[in-house]
Amino acid sequence: MIFHICSKAEQVAGVANAFYKGVEGLVLLHIALDKLQVEVRWEEVGEEVYPHIYGPINLDAVVEVEDFEVG
């Protein structure tokens, strides 16, 4: 199953530990927002603001892919 959660760099660890602790096989995509061809909305979730991508992520917007281990 594929899940997408977007966050700013400084939010990644907190989000990953909250939702994906113990999950294996995760990858972290570094996305250049200025290259996305779909809408990005900055929306409040609790007390923070997160980017939400509305549509498929075009591959040329992905500038780096790395294996990601939560914890």
Backbone as JSON, one array per atom type, in Angstrom:
{
  "sequence": "MIFHICSKAEQVAGVANAFYKGVEGLVLLHIALDKLQVEVRWEEVGEEVYPHIYGPINLDAVVEVEDFEVG",
  "N": [[0.85, -1.18, 0.0], [0.48, 2.26, -0.7], [1.26, 5.3, 0.81], [1.03, 8.8, 1.17], [2.46, 11.41, 2.81], [2.94, 14.75, 3.35], [5.39, 17.1, 4.37], [7.22, 19.81, 5.89], [10.81, 20.01, 5.99], [11.69, 20.18, 8.67], [9.59, 18.99, 9.98], [9.48, 16.32, 9.41], [10.57, 14.13, 11.03], [8.9, 14.13, 13.33], [6.34, 13.66, 12.22], [6.79, 11.18, 10.97], [7.42, 9.54, 13.19], [5.01, 9.69, 14.54], [3.13, 8.48, 12.82], [4.27, 6.33, 11.4], [5.9, 4.61, 12.88], [7.79, 1.73, 13.27], [7.22, 0.8, 10.74], [8.46, -0.64, 7.82], [10.53, -0.18, 4.86], [10.14, 2.42, 3.96], [10.36, 5.41, 2.0], [11.83, 8.59, 1.51], [10.88, 11.4, -0.16], [12.34, 14.14, -1.68], [11.06, 17.08, -2.66], [10.84, 19.53, -5.15], [9.06, 22.26, -4.81], [8.57, 24.34, -6.59], [8.67, 23.11, -9.03], [6.52, 21.45, -9.22], [3.58, 20.4, -10.91], [1.03, 20.53, -10.09], [-1.49, 21.66, -7.77], [-0.47, 23.06, -4.66], [-1.37, 23.31, -1.38], [-1.11, 25.11, 1.6], [-1.93, 24.08, 4.64], [-3.53, 24.21, 7.83], [-2.94, 21.91, 10.4], [-3.83, 20.89, 13.35], [-1.7, 22.68, 15.38], [0.15, 23.34, 13.52], [1.35, 24.09, 10.15], [1.02, 22.42, 7.13], [2.23, 21.24, 3.95], [0.01, 20.32, 1.38], [-0.4, 18.28, -1.32], [-2.21, 18.41, -4.21], [-2.92, 16.26, -6.34], [-1.18, 14.18, -8.78], [2.32, 13.63, -8.3], [4.67, 14.99, -10.35], [7.48, 13.46, -11.87], [9.83, 14.95, -12.4], [9.84, 16.85, -10.44], [10.74, 15.63, -8.21], [13.6, 15.7, -6.5], [15.36, 14.23, -5.01], [15.64, 10.95, -3.68], [15.44, 8.96, -0.85], [16.15, 6.14, 1.24], [14.29, 5.58, 4.19], [14.31, 5.3, 7.6], [12.31, 5.0, 10.34], [12.56, 6.4, 13.57]],
  "CA": [[0.0, 0.0, 0.0], [1.25, 3.5, -0.8], [0.72, 6.45, 1.52], [1.8, 10.02, 0.99], [2.29, 12.48, 3.79], [3.89, 15.82, 3.04], [5.76, 17.96, 5.49], [8.46, 20.56, 5.74], [11.95, 19.23, 6.46], [11.76, 20.14, 10.14], [8.44, 18.25, 10.49], [9.54, 14.92, 8.97], [10.77, 13.17, 12.13], [7.7, 14.08, 14.17], [5.27, 13.01, 11.46], [7.16, 9.78, 10.78], [7.28, 8.83, 14.46], [3.6, 9.66, 14.92], [2.29, 7.67, 11.94], [4.94, 5.22, 10.73], [6.83, 3.9, 13.76], [7.79, 0.3, 13.06], [6.96, 0.47, 9.34], [9.69, -0.8, 7.04], [10.43, 0.07, 3.42], [9.74, 3.8, 3.67], [11.28, 6.28, 1.28], [11.6, 10.02, 1.7], [11.03, 12.14, -1.41], [12.61, 15.58, -1.59], [10.28, 17.62, -3.78], [10.99, 20.95, -5.46], [7.7, 22.76, -4.96], [8.45, 25.2, -7.77], [8.59, 22.26, -10.22], [5.27, 20.7, -9.23], [2.61, 20.84, -11.91], [-0.28, 20.48, -9.46], [-1.69, 22.63, -6.7], [0.0, 22.82, -3.3], [-2.06, 24.17, -0.4], [-0.54, 25.09, 2.95], [-3.12, 23.98, 5.47], [-3.3, 23.98, 9.25], [-3.3, 20.64, 11.03], [-3.49, 21.2, 14.74], [-1.05, 23.98, 15.54], [1.17, 23.51, 12.49], [0.91, 24.21, 8.77], [1.65, 21.4, 6.3], [1.9, 21.31, 2.52], [-0.81, 19.24, 0.84], [-0.26, 18.25, -2.78], [-3.49, 17.99, -4.79], [-2.72, 15.65, -7.65], [0.01, 13.34, -8.88], [3.62, 14.31, -8.26], [5.45, 14.76, -11.56], [8.79, 12.94, -11.49], [10.92, 15.94, -12.45], [9.8, 17.64, -9.21], [11.44, 14.86, -7.18], [15.03, 15.99, -6.67], [16.15, 13.22, -4.3], [14.89, 9.86, -3.03], [16.32, 8.26, 0.08], [15.54, 5.19, 2.16], [14.01, 6.29, 5.43], [14.01, 4.45, 8.72], [11.7, 5.77, 11.42], [13.1, 6.14, 14.89]],
  "C": [[0.89, 1.24, 0.0], [0.51, 4.61, -0.06], [1.62, 7.64, 1.25], [1.46, 10.97, 2.13], [3.36, 13.51, 3.49], [4.16, 16.64, 4.29], [6.99, 18.76, 5.11], [9.58, 19.73, 6.36], [11.97, 19.1, 7.98], [10.59, 19.38, 10.77], [8.55, 16.74, 10.24], [9.65, 13.94, 10.13], [9.52, 13.03, 12.98], [6.55, 13.36, 13.5], [5.56, 11.52, 11.32], [6.98, 8.98, 12.08], [5.83, 8.72, 14.91], [2.79, 8.65, 14.11], [2.95, 6.4, 11.41], [5.93, 4.45, 11.59], [6.68, 2.39, 13.54], [7.51, -0.14, 11.62], [8.28, 0.41, 8.59], [9.44, -0.46, 5.58], [9.99, 1.48, 3.05], [10.8, 4.5, 2.83], [10.85, 7.72, 1.52], [11.87, 10.71, 0.37], [11.3, 13.6, -1.08], [12.01, 16.2, -2.84], [10.54, 19.11, -3.92], [9.59, 21.5, -5.75], [7.52, 23.61, -6.21], [8.38, 24.4, -9.08], [7.29, 21.46, -10.3], [4.29, 21.29, -10.23], [1.18, 20.77, -11.38], [-0.32, 21.46, -8.29], [-1.1, 22.15, -5.37], [-0.71, 23.82, -2.4], [-1.36, 24.0, 0.94], [-1.71, 25.18, 3.91], [-2.75, 23.66, 6.92], [-3.79, 22.59, 9.65], [-2.86, 20.79, 12.48], [-2.89, 22.59, 14.82], [0.01, 24.26, 14.48], [0.54, 23.62, 11.1], [1.71, 23.21, 7.95], [1.31, 21.62, 4.84], [1.07, 20.1, 2.13], [-0.78, 19.36, -0.67], [-1.54, 17.65, -3.36], [-3.29, 17.52, -6.22], [-1.46, 14.82, -7.66], [1.29, 14.18, -8.9], [4.37, 13.98, -9.54], [6.9, 14.43, -11.18], [9.91, 13.97, -11.51], [10.9, 16.89, -11.25], [10.5, 16.93, -8.06], [12.94, 15.01, -7.41], [15.93, 15.01, -5.94], [15.2, 12.2, -3.7], [15.86, 9.16, -2.09], [15.51, 7.26, 0.92], [15.38, 5.9, 3.5], [13.59, 5.3, 6.5], [13.5, 5.3, 9.88], [12.34, 5.39, 12.74], [14.4, 6.81, 15.03]]
}
